[in-house]
Amino acid sequence: MARSADHIAQTLEEALMALKHDPSQPVKAHVGDLDVELRVVSKSKTPLGDFMAEGGGWKGESPEEILRILRETGAAGGRSEPPKL
């Protein structure tokens, strides 16, 4: 079950429990007079180029088409780590 986007945890313990329940989404918390956001930091140190090379060849896209896809993804905010294979 996904948590509400506007839910704000009142303790760090509550925020950590929510983060463990769904580590793909950051958690906001209000602790004392601080507003904080917690998120999981990836342990992956694989550079994007190496990750893409491991995936093998693309299925017919030209280099220009691949660059266009990567630019559009970056412009849309796609800055996350690559998925684990």
C-alpha positions as CSV (number, residue, x, y, z in Angstrom):
1,M,0.0,0.0,0.0
2,A,1.4,3.4,-1.0
3,R,1.6,6.1,1.5
4,S,0.0,9.5,1.0
5,A,2.2,12.0,-0.7
6,D,1.2,14.6,1.9
7,H,1.8,12.5,5.0
8,I,4.5,13.9,7.3
9,A,5.9,11.6,9.9
10,Q,6.2,13.1,13.4
11,T,9.2,11.1,14.6
12,L,12.4,9.8,13.0
13,E,11.3,6.3,14.0
14,E,8.0,6.7,12.2
15,A,9.8,8.0,9.1
16,L,12.3,5.1,9.1
17,M,9.5,2.6,9.4
18,A,7.8,4.2,6.4
19,L,11.1,4.2,4.4
20,K,11.7,0.5,5.2
21,H,8.1,-0.3,4.1
22,D,8.7,1.5,0.7
23,P,12.4,2.4,0.1
24,S,11.7,3.7,-3.4
25,Q,9.9,6.8,-2.1
26,P,11.4,9.5,0.1
27,V,9.8,10.2,3.5
28,K,9.1,13.7,5.0
29,A,9.2,14.2,8.7
30,H,8.7,17.1,11.1
31,V,11.0,16.6,14.1
32,G,11.1,19.4,16.7
33,D,11.3,22.5,14.6
34,L,12.9,20.9,11.6
35,D,11.4,19.6,8.4
36,V,13.5,16.8,7.0
37,E,13.3,14.3,4.1
38,L,14.8,10.8,4.3
39,R,15.6,8.7,1.3
40,V,17.5,5.5,0.6
41,V,21.0,6.0,-0.9
42,S,22.0,3.5,-3.5
43,K,25.1,1.5,-2.8
44,S,25.7,0.9,-6.5
45,K,28.9,2.4,-7.8
46,T,28.4,1.1,-11.4
47,P,28.8,4.0,-13.9
48,L,25.9,4.4,-16.2
49,G,28.0,3.6,-19.3
50,D,29.2,0.3,-17.8
51,F,25.6,-0.5,-16.8
52,M,24.4,0.1,-20.4
53,A,27.2,-1.9,-21.9
54,E,26.3,-4.9,-19.7
55,G,22.8,-4.7,-21.1
56,G,24.0,-5.6,-24.6
57,G,22.9,-4.0,-27.9
58,W,19.9,-1.9,-28.4
59,K,17.1,-3.2,-30.6
60,G,17.5,-1.2,-33.8
61,E,17.8,2.3,-32.4
62,S,20.4,4.5,-34.0
63,P,22.9,6.3,-31.8
64,E,21.0,9.6,-32.5
65,E,17.8,7.9,-31.2
66,I,19.5,6.6,-28.1
67,L,20.9,10.1,-27.3
68,R,17.5,11.6,-27.8
69,I,16.0,9.1,-25.4
70,L,18.7,9.8,-22.8
71,R,18.3,13.6,-23.2
72,E,14.5,13.5,-22.8
73,T,14.8,11.3,-19.7
74,G,17.4,13.6,-18.2
75,A,15.2,16.7,-19.0
76,A,12.2,14.9,-17.3
77,G,14.3,14.5,-14.1
78,G,15.5,10.9,-14.7
79,R,18.5,11.0,-12.5
80,S,18.1,7.8,-10.5
81,E,20.4,4.8,-10.3
82,P,20.0,2.1,-12.9
83,P,17.9,-0.9,-11.8
84,K,19.7,-4.0,-10.6
85,L,19.9,-6.8,-13.2
